[in-house]
Amino acid sequence: MSDSNVPDSLDAKHEQNRQERIEAVKRWVEYIKSEPPEKWGPQQNIVVNDQLEAAQSVQTSAAHQQHVKDVAKEIAEARDDSEESSE
């Protein structure tokens, strides 16, 4: 029995997972467009906080944790800039 199909199978699974994540992001975008920030904001905060806690529980490096914090800060600043320009 050959394992020659294993890489193809993994590639297909990874592509399927990728497509599912893209669809989930599209659904989330539609949701946040249709609902006020007061509703979806706390939900998003829960997800982000849970991801940060999960990353900390697997003992990620300090450098990686700092990178995550930096990216989160950049996203928050970009959102704030976007909100200010739309007012």
Phi and psi restraints in degrees (range 20) as a CNS / XPLOR table:
assign (resid 1 and name C) (resid 2 and name N)
       (resid 2 and name CA) (resid 2 and name C) 1.0 -103.7 20.0 2
assign (resid 2 and name N) (resid 2 and name CA)
       (resid 2 and name C) (resid 3 and name N) 1.0 147.0 20.0 2
assign (resid 2 and name C) (resid 3 and name N)
       (resid 3 and name CA) (resid 3 and name C) 1.0 -97.2 20.0 2
assign (resid 3 and name N) (resid 3 and name CA)
       (resid 3 and name C) (resid 4 and name N) 1.0 18.6 20.0 2
assign (resid 3 and name C) (resid 4 and name N)
       (resid 4 and name CA) (resid 4 and name C) 1.0 -63.6 20.0 2
assign (resid 4 and name N) (resid 4 and name CA)
       (resid 4 and name C) (resid 5 and name N) 1.0 -22.9 20.0 2
assign (resid 4 and name C) (resid 5 and name N)
       (resid 5 and name CA) (resid 5 and name C) 1.0 -86.1 20.0 2
assign (resid 5 and name N) (resid 5 and name CA)
       (resid 5 and name C) (resid 6 and name N) 1.0 -9.7 20.0 2
assign (resid 5 and name C) (resid 6 and name N)
       (resid 6 and name CA) (resid 6 and name C) 1.0 -60.1 20.0 2
assign (resid 6 and name N) (resid 6 and name CA)
       (resid 6 and name C) (resid 7 and name N) 1.0 -49.5 20.0 2
assign (resid 6 and name C) (resid 7 and name N)
       (resid 7 and name CA) (resid 7 and name C) 1.0 -60.3 20.0 2
assign (resid 7 and name N) (resid 7 and name CA)
       (resid 7 and name C) (resid 8 and name N) 1.0 -40.3 20.0 2
assign (resid 7 and name C) (resid 8 and name N)
       (resid 8 and name CA) (resid 8 and name C) 1.0 -64.0 20.0 2
assign (resid 8 and name N) (resid 8 and name CA)
       (resid 8 and name C) (resid 9 and name N) 1.0 -40.9 20.0 2
assign (resid 8 and name C) (resid 9 and name N)
       (resid 9 and name CA) (resid 9 and name C) 1.0 -64.3 20.0 2
assign (resid 9 and name N) (resid 9 and name CA)
       (resid 9 and name C) (resid 10 and name N) 1.0 -43.1 20.0 2
assign (resid 9 and name C) (resid 10 and name N)
       (resid 10 and name CA) (resid 10 and name C) 1.0 -65.2 20.0 2
assign (resid 10 and name N) (resid 10 and name CA)
       (resid 10 and name C) (resid 11 and name N) 1.0 -41.9 20.0 2
assign (resid 10 and name C) (resid 11 and name N)
       (resid 11 and name CA) (resid 11 and name C) 1.0 -60.3 20.0 2
assign (resid 11 and name N) (resid 11 and name CA)
       (resid 11 and name C) (resid 12 and name N) 1.0 -42.8 20.0 2
assign (resid 11 and name C) (resid 12 and name N)
       (resid 12 and name CA) (resid 12 and name C) 1.0 -64.7 20.0 2
assign (resid 12 and name N) (resid 12 and name CA)
       (resid 12 and name C) (resid 13 and name N) 1.0 -41.6 20.0 2
assign (resid 12 and name C) (resid 13 and name N)
       (resid 13 and name CA) (resid 13 and name C) 1.0 -64.7 20.0 2
assign (resid 13 and name N) (resid 13 and name CA)
       (resid 13 and name C) (resid 14 and name N) 1.0 -43.1 20.0 2
assign (resid 13 and name C) (resid 14 and name N)
       (resid 14 and name CA) (resid 14 and name C) 1.0 -62.5 20.0 2
assign (resid 14 and name N) (resid 14 and name CA)
       (resid 14 and name C) (resid 15 and name N) 1.0 -40.8 20.0 2
assign (resid 14 and name C) (resid 15 and name N)
       (resid 15 and name CA) (resid 15 and name C) 1.0 -65.9 20.0 2
assign (resid 15 and name N) (resid 15 and name CA)
       (resid 15 and name C) (resid 16 and name N) 1.0 -41.3 20.0 2
assign (resid 15 and name C) (resid 16 and name N)
       (resid 16 and name CA) (resid 16 and name C) 1.0 -62.5 20.0 2
assign (resid 16 and name N) (resid 16 and name CA)
       (resid 16 and name C) (resid 17 and name N) 1.0 -44.4 20.0 2
assign (resid 16 and name C) (resid 17 and name N)
       (resid 17 and name CA) (resid 17 and name C) 1.0 -60.8 20.0 2
assign (resid 17 and name N) (resid 17 and name CA)
       (resid 17 and name C) (resid 18 and name N) 1.0 -41.2 20.0 2
assign (resid 17 and name C) (resid 18 and name N)
       (resid 18 and name CA) (resid 18 and name C) 1.0 -61.6 20.0 2
assign (resid 18 and name N) (resid 18 and name CA)
       (resid 18 and name C) (resid 19 and name N) 1.0 -46.4 20.0 2
assign (resid 18 and name C) (resid 19 and name N)
       (resid 19 and name CA) (resid 19 and name C) 1.0 -63.2 20.0 2
assign (resid 19 and name N) (resid 19 and name CA)
       (resid 19 and name C) (resid 20 and name N) 1.0 -38.9 20.0 2
assign (resid 19 and name C) (resid 20 and name N)
       (resid 20 and name CA) (resid 20 and name C) 1.0 -64.7 20.0 2
assign (resid 20 and name N) (resid 20 and name CA)
       (resid 20 and name C) (resid 21 and name N) 1.0 -39.1 20.0 2
assign (resid 20 and name C) (resid 21 and name N)
       (resid 21 and name CA) (resid 21 and name C) 1.0 -66.0 20.0 2
assign (resid 21 and name N) (resid 21 and name CA)
       (resid 21 and name C) (resid 22 and name N) 1.0 -41.4 20.0 2
assign (resid 21 and name C) (resid 22 and name N)
       (resid 22 and name CA) (resid 22 and name C) 1.0 -61.2 20.0 2
assign (resid 22 and name N) (resid 22 and name CA)
       (resid 22 and name C) (resid 23 and name N) 1.0 -44.3 20.0 2
assign (resid 22 and name C) (resid 23 and name N)
       (resid 23 and name CA) (resid 23 and name C) 1.0 -63.0 20.0 2
assign (resid 23 and name N) (resid 23 and name CA)
       (resid 23 and name C) (resid 24 and name N) 1.0 -38.8 20.0 2
assign (resid 23 and name C) (resid 24 and name N)
       (resid 24 and name CA) (resid 24 and name C) 1.0 -64.1 20.0 2
assign (resid 24 and name N) (resid 24 and name CA)
       (resid 24 and name C) (resid 25 and name N) 1.0 -40.2 20.0 2
assign (resid 24 and name C) (resid 25 and name N)
       (resid 25 and name CA) (resid 25 and name C) 1.0 -64.4 20.0 2
assign (resid 25 and name N) (resid 25 and name CA)
       (resid 25 and name C) (resid 26 and name N) 1.0 -42.1 20.0 2
assign (resid 25 and name C) (resid 26 and name N)
       (resid 26 and name CA) (resid 26 and name C) 1.0 -62.1 20.0 2
assign (resid 26 and name N) (resid 26 and name CA)
       (resid 26 and name C) (resid 27 and name N) 1.0 -41.2 20.0 2
assign (resid 26 and name C) (resid 27 and name N)
       (resid 27 and name CA) (resid 27 and name C) 1.0 -63.7 20.0 2
assign (resid 27 and name N) (resid 27 and name CA)
       (resid 27 and name C) (resid 28 and name N) 1.0 -40.2 20.0 2
assign (resid 27 and name C) (resid 28 and name N)
       (resid 28 and name CA) (resid 28 and name C) 1.0 -64.3 20.0 2
assign (resid 28 and name N) (resid 28 and name CA)
       (resid 28 and name C) (resid 29 and name N) 1.0 -41.5 20.0 2
assign (resid 28 and name C) (resid 29 and name N)
       (resid 29 and name CA) (resid 29 and name C) 1.0 -60.4 20.0 2
assign (resid 29 and name N) (resid 29 and name CA)
       (resid 29 and name C) (resid 30 and name N) 1.0 -45.3 20.0 2
assign (resid 29 and name C) (resid 30 and name N)
       (resid 30 and name CA) (resid 30 and name C) 1.0 -62.0 20.0 2
assign (resid 30 and name N) (resid 30 and name CA)
       (resid 30 and name C) (resid 31 and name N) 1.0 -39.1 20.0 2
assign (resid 30 and name C) (resid 31 and name N)
       (resid 31 and name CA) (resid 31 and name C) 1.0 -63.7 20.0 2
assign (resid 31 and name N) (resid 31 and name CA)
       (resid 31 and name C) (resid 32 and name N) 1.0 -47.3 20.0 2
assign (resid 31 and name C) (resid 32 and name N)
       (resid 32 and name CA) (resid 32 and name C) 1.0 -71.4 20.0 2
assign (resid 32 and name N) (resid 32 and name CA)
       (resid 32 and name C) (resid 33 and name N) 1.0 -22.3 20.0 2
assign (resid 32 and name C) (resid 33 and name N)
       (resid 33 and name CA) (resid 33 and name C) 1.0 -74.0 20.0 2
assign (resid 33 and name N) (resid 33 and name CA)
       (resid 33 and name C) (resid 34 and name N) 1.0 -29.1 20.0 2
assign (resid 33 and name C) (resid 34 and name N)
       (resid 34 and name CA) (resid 34 and name C) 1.0 -96.1 20.0 2
assign (resid 34 and name N) (resid 34 and name CA)
       (resid 34 and name C) (resid 35 and name N) 1.0 -10.1 20.0 2
assign (resid 34 and name C) (resid 35 and name N)
       (resid 35 and name CA) (resid 35 and name C) 1.0 -122.7 20.0 2
assign (resid 35 and name N) (resid 35 and name CA)
       (resid 35 and name C) (resid 36 and name N) 1.0 152.8 20.0 2
assign (resid 35 and name C) (resid 36 and name N)
       (resid 36 and name CA) (resid 36 and name C) 1.0 -71.4 20.0 2
assign (resid 36 and name N) (resid 36 and name CA)
       (resid 36 and name C) (resid 37 and name N) 1.0 152.0 20.0 2
assign (resid 36 and name C) (resid 37 and name N)
       (resid 37 and name CA) (resid 37 and name C) 1.0 -57.3 20.0 2
assign (resid 37 and name N) (resid 37 and name CA)
       (resid 37 and name C) (resid 38 and name N) 1.0 -28.1 20.0 2
assign (resid 37 and name C) (resid 38 and name N)
       (resid 38 and name CA) (resid 38 and name C) 1.0 -62.9 20.0 2
assign (resid 38 and name N) (resid 38 and name CA)
       (resid 38 and name C) (resid 39 and name N) 1.0 -25.3 20.0 2
assign (resid 38 and name C) (resid 39 and name N)
       (resid 39 and name CA) (resid 39 and name C) 1.0 -87.5 20.0 2
assign (resid 39 and name N) (resid 39 and name CA)
       (resid 39 and name C) (resid 40 and name N) 1.0 -49.9 20.0 2
assign (resid 39 and name C) (resid 40 and name N)
       (resid 40 and name CA) (resid 40 and name C) 1.0 -87.7 20.0 2
assign (resid 40 and name N) (resid 40 and name CA)
       (resid 40 and name C) (resid 41 and name N) 1.0 -20.6 20.0 2
assign (resid 40 and name C) (resid 41 and name N)
       (resid 41 and name CA) (resid 41 and name C) 1.0 -58.4 20.0 2
assign (resid 41 and name N) (resid 41 and name CA)
       (resid 41 and name C) (resid 42 and name N) 1.0 -52.1 20.0 2
assign (resid 41 and name C) (resid 42 and name N)
       (resid 42 and name CA) (resid 42 and name C) 1.0 -61.6 20.0 2
assign (resid 42 and name N) (resid 42 and name CA)
       (resid 42 and name C) (resid 43 and name N) 1.0 -34.3 20.0 2
assign (resid 42 and name C) (resid 43 and name N)
       (resid 43 and name CA) (resid 43 and name C) 1.0 -64.1 20.0 2
assign (resid 43 and name N) (resid 43 and name CA)
       (resid 43 and name C) (resid 44 and name N) 1.0 -43.5 20.0 2
assign (resid 43 and name C) (resid 44 and name N)
       (resid 44 and name CA) (resid 44 and name C) 1.0 -65.3 20.0 2
assign (resid 44 and name N) (resid 44 and name CA)
       (resid 44 and name C) (resid 45 and name N) 1.0 -40.0 20.0 2
assign (resid 44 and name C) (resid 45 and name N)
       (resid 45 and name CA) (resid 45 and name C) 1.0 -60.0 20.0 2
assign (resid 45 and name N) (resid 45 and name CA)
       (resid 45 and name C) (resid 46 and name N) 1.0 -39.8 20.0 2
assign (resid 45 and name C) (resid 46 and name N)
       (resid 46 and name CA) (resid 46 and name C) 1.0 -61.4 20.0 2
assign (resid 46 and name N) (resid 46 and name CA)
       (resid 46 and name C) (resid 47 and name N) 1.0 -45.3 20.0 2
assign (resid 46 and name C) (resid 47 and name N)
       (resid 47 and name CA) (resid 47 and name C) 1.0 -62.2 20.0 2
assign (resid 47 and name N) (resid 47 and name CA)
       (resid 47 and name C) (resid 48 and name N) 1.0 -48.2 20.0 2
assign (resid 47 and name C) (resid 48 and name N)
       (resid 48 and name CA) (resid 48 and name C) 1.0 -63.1 20.0 2
assign (resid 48 and name N) (resid 48 and name CA)
       (resid 48 and name C) (resid 49 and name N) 1.0 -45.6 20.0 2
assign (resid 48 and name C) (resid 49 and name N)
       (resid 49 and name CA) (resid 49 and name C) 1.0 -61.9 20.0 2
assign (resid 49 and name N) (resid 49 and name CA)
       (resid 49 and name C) (resid 50 and name N) 1.0 -40.7 20.0 2
assign (resid 49 and name C) (resid 50 and name N)
       (resid 50 and name CA) (resid 50 and name C) 1.0 -63.5 20.0 2
assign (resid 50 and name N) (resid 50 and name CA)
       (resid 50 and name C) (resid 51 and name N) 1.0 -38.3 20.0 2
assign (resid 50 and name C) (resid 51 and name N)
       (resid 51 and name CA) (resid 51 and name C) 1.0 -65.6 20.0 2
assign (resid 51 and name N) (resid 51 and name CA)
       (resid 51 and name C) (resid 52 and name N) 1.0 -41.1 20.0 2
assign (resid 51 and name C) (resid 52 and name N)
       (resid 52 and name CA) (resid 52 and name C) 1.0 -64.5 20.0 2
assign (resid 52 and name N) (resid 52 and name CA)
       (resid 52 and name C) (resid 53 and name N) 1.0 -42.3 20.0 2
assign (resid 52 and name C) (resid 53 and name N)
       (resid 53 and name CA) (resid 53 and name C) 1.0 -63.8 20.0 2
assign (resid 53 and name N) (resid 53 and name CA)
       (resid 53 and name C) (resid 54 and name N) 1.0 -40.6 20.0 2
assign (resid 53 and name C) (resid 54 and name N)
       (resid 54 and name CA) (resid 54 and name C) 1.0 -63.6 20.0 2
assign (resid 54 and name N) (resid 54 and name CA)
       (resid 54 and name C) (resid 55 and name N) 1.0 -41.1 20.0 2
assign (resid 54 and name C) (resid 55 and name N)
       (resid 55 and name CA) (resid 55 and name C) 1.0 -63.4 20.0 2
assign (resid 55 and name N) (resid 55 and name CA)
       (resid 55 and name C) (resid 56 and name N) 1.0 -39.4 20.0 2
assign (resid 55 and name C) (resid 56 and name N)
       (resid 56 and name CA) (resid 56 and name C) 1.0 -69.4 20.0 2
assign (resid 56 and name N) (resid 56 and name CA)
       (resid 56 and name C) (resid 57 and name N) 1.0 -33.0 20.0 2
assign (resid 56 and name C) (resid 57 and name N)
       (resid 57 and name CA) (resid 57 and name C) 1.0 -72.3 20.0 2
assign (resid 57 and name N) (resid 57 and name CA)
       (resid 57 and name C) (resid 58 and name N) 1.0 -20.5 20.0 2
assign (resid 57 and name C) (resid 58 and name N)
       (resid 58 and name CA) (resid 58 and name C) 1.0 -94.9 20.0 2
assign (resid 58 and name N) (resid 58 and name CA)
       (resid 58 and name C) (resid 59 and name N) 1.0 13.2 20.0 2
assign (resid 58 and name C) (resid 59 and name N)
       (resid 59 and name CA) (resid 59 and name C) 1.0 56.6 20.0 2
assign (resid 59 and name N) (resid 59 and name CA)
       (resid 59 and name C) (resid 60 and name N) 1.0 53.7 20.0 2
assign (resid 59 and name C) (resid 60 and name N)
       (resid 60 and name CA) (resid 60 and name C) 1.0 -67.7 20.0 2
assign (resid 60 and name N) (resid 60 and name CA)
       (resid 60 and name C) (resid 61 and name N) 1.0 160.0 20.0 2
assign (resid 60 and name C) (resid 61 and name N)
       (resid 61 and name CA) (resid 61 and name C) 1.0 -68.2 20.0 2
assign (resid 61 and name N) (resid 61 and name CA)
       (resid 61 and name C) (resid 62 and name N) 1.0 157.3 20.0 2
assign (resid 61 and name C) (resid 62 and name N)
       (resid 62 and name CA) (resid 62 and name C) 1.0 -60.6 20.0 2
assign (resid 62 and name N) (resid 62 and name CA)
       (resid 62 and name C) (resid 63 and name N) 1.0 -37.0 20.0 2
assign (resid 62 and name C) (resid 63 and name N)
       (resid 63 and name CA) (resid 63 and name C) 1.0 -63.7 20.0 2
assign (resid 63 and name N) (resid 63 and name CA)
       (resid 63 and name C) (resid 64 and name N) 1.0 -41.8 20.0 2
assign (resid 63 and name C) (resid 64 and name N)
       (resid 64 and name CA) (resid 64 and name C) 1.0 -68.3 20.0 2
assign (resid 64 and name N) (resid 64 and name CA)
       (resid 64 and name C) (resid 65 and name N) 1.0 -41.8 20.0 2
assign (resid 64 and name C) (resid 65 and name N)
       (resid 65 and name CA) (resid 65 and name C) 1.0 -60.1 20.0 2
assign (resid 65 and name N) (resid 65 and name CA)
       (resid 65 and name C) (resid 66 and name N) 1.0 -40.4 20.0 2
assign (resid 65 and name C) (resid 66 and name N)
       (resid 66 and name CA) (resid 66 and name C) 1.0 -65.7 20.0 2
assign (resid 66 and name N) (resid 66 and name CA)
       (resid 66 and name C) (resid 67 and name N) 1.0 -39.2 20.0 2
assign (resid 66 and name C) (resid 67 and name N)
       (resid 67 and name CA) (resid 67 and name C) 1.0 -60.1 20.0 2
assign (resid 67 and name N) (resid 67 and name CA)
       (resid 67 and name C) (resid 68 and name N) 1.0 -45.2 20.0 2
assign (resid 67 and name C) (resid 68 and name N)
       (resid 68 and name CA) (resid 68 and name C) 1.0 -60.8 20.0 2
assign (resid 68 and name N) (resid 68 and name CA)
       (resid 68 and name C) (resid 69 and name N) 1.0 -43.9 20.0 2
assign (resid 68 and name C) (resid 69 and name N)
       (resid 69 and name CA) (resid 69 and name C) 1.0 -63.4 20.0 2
assign (resid 69 and name N) (resid 69 and name CA)
       (resid 69 and name C) (resid 70 and name N) 1.0 -40.6 20.0 2
assign (resid 69 and name C) (resid 70 and name N)
       (resid 70 and name CA) (resid 70 and name C) 1.0 -63.7 20.0 2
assign (resid 70 and name N) (resid 70 and name CA)
       (resid 70 and name C) (resid 71 and name N) 1.0 -43.5 20.0 2
assign (resid 70 and name C) (resid 71 and name N)
       (resid 71 and name CA) (resid 71 and name C) 1.0 -64.0 20.0 2
assign (resid 71 and name N) (resid 71 and name CA)
       (resid 71 and name C) (resid 72 and name N) 1.0 -43.2 20.0 2
assign (resid 71 and name C) (resid 72 and name N)
       (resid 72 and name CA) (resid 72 and name C) 1.0 -60.4 20.0 2
assign (resid 72 and name N) (resid 72 and name CA)
       (resid 72 and name C) (resid 73 and name N) 1.0 -40.4 20.0 2
assign (resid 72 and name C) (resid 73 and name N)
       (resid 73 and name CA) (resid 73 and name C) 1.0 -65.2 20.0 2
assign (resid 73 and name N) (resid 73 and name CA)
       (resid 73 and name C) (resid 74 and name N) 1.0 -42.5 20.0 2
assign (resid 73 and name C) (resid 74 and name N)
       (resid 74 and name CA) (resid 74 and name C) 1.0 -61.9 20.0 2
assign (resid 74 and name N) (resid 74 and name CA)
       (resid 74 and name C) (resid 75 and name N) 1.0 -41.7 20.0 2
assign (resid 74 and name C) (resid 75 and name N)
       (resid 75 and name CA) (resid 75 and name C) 1.0 -63.6 20.0 2
assign (resid 75 and name N) (resid 75 and name CA)
       (resid 75 and name C) (resid 76 and name N) 1.0 -44.5 20.0 2
assign (resid 75 and name C) (resid 76 and name N)
       (resid 76 and name CA) (resid 76 and name C) 1.0 -62.4 20.0 2
assign (resid 76 and name N) (resid 76 and name CA)
       (resid 76 and name C) (resid 77 and name N) 1.0 -41.9 20.0 2
assign (resid 76 and name C) (resid 77 and name N)
       (resid 77 and name CA) (resid 77 and name C) 1.0 -66.0 20.0 2
assign (resid 77 and name N) (resid 77 and name CA)
       (resid 77 and name C) (resid 78 and name N) 1.0 -41.0 20.0 2
assign (resid 77 and name C) (resid 78 and name N)
       (resid 78 and name CA) (resid 78 and name C) 1.0 -64.1 20.0 2
assign (resid 78 and name N) (resid 78 and name CA)
       (resid 78 and name C) (resid 79 and name N) 1.0 -40.3 20.0 2
assign (resid 78 and name C) (resid 79 and name N)
       (resid 79 and name CA) (resid 79 and name C) 1.0 -64.0 20.0 2
assign (resid 79 and name N) (resid 79 and name CA)
       (resid 79 and name C) (resid 80 and name N) 1.0 -43.8 20.0 2
assign (resid 79 and name C) (resid 80 and name N)
       (resid 80 and name CA) (resid 80 and name C) 1.0 -62.1 20.0 2
assign (resid 80 and name N) (resid 80 and name CA)
       (resid 80 and name C) (resid 81 and name N) 1.0 -42.8 20.0 2
assign (resid 80 and name C) (resid 81 and name N)
       (resid 81 and name CA) (resid 81 and name C) 1.0 -62.5 20.0 2
assign (resid 81 and name N) (resid 81 and name CA)
       (resid 81 and name C) (resid 82 and name N) 1.0 -41.0 20.0 2
assign (resid 81 and name C) (resid 82 and name N)
       (resid 82 and name CA) (resid 82 and name C) 1.0 -64.7 20.0 2
assign (resid 82 and name N) (resid 82 and name CA)
       (resid 82 and name C) (resid 83 and name N) 1.0 -41.7 20.0 2
assign (resid 82 and name C) (resid 83 and name N)
       (resid 83 and name CA) (resid 83 and name C) 1.0 -66.0 20.0 2
assign (resid 83 and name N) (resid 83 and name CA)
       (resid 83 and name C) (resid 84 and name N) 1.0 -38.8 20.0 2
assign (resid 83 and name C) (resid 84 and name N)
       (resid 84 and name CA) (resid 84 and name C) 1.0 -66.7 20.0 2
assign (resid 84 and name N) (resid 84 and name CA)
       (resid 84 and name C) (resid 85 and name N) 1.0 -39.3 20.0 2
assign (resid 84 and name C) (resid 85 and name N)
       (resid 85 and name CA) (resid 85 and name C) 1.0 -74.0 20.0 2
assign (resid 85 and name N) (resid 85 and name CA)
       (resid 85 and name C) (resid 86 and name N) 1.0 -21.6 20.0 2
assign (resid 85 and name C) (resid 86 and name N)
       (resid 86 and name CA) (resid 86 and name C) 1.0 -87.1 20.0 2
assign (resid 86 and name N) (resid 86 and name CA)
       (resid 86 and name C) (resid 87 and name N) 1.0 -8.1 20.0 2
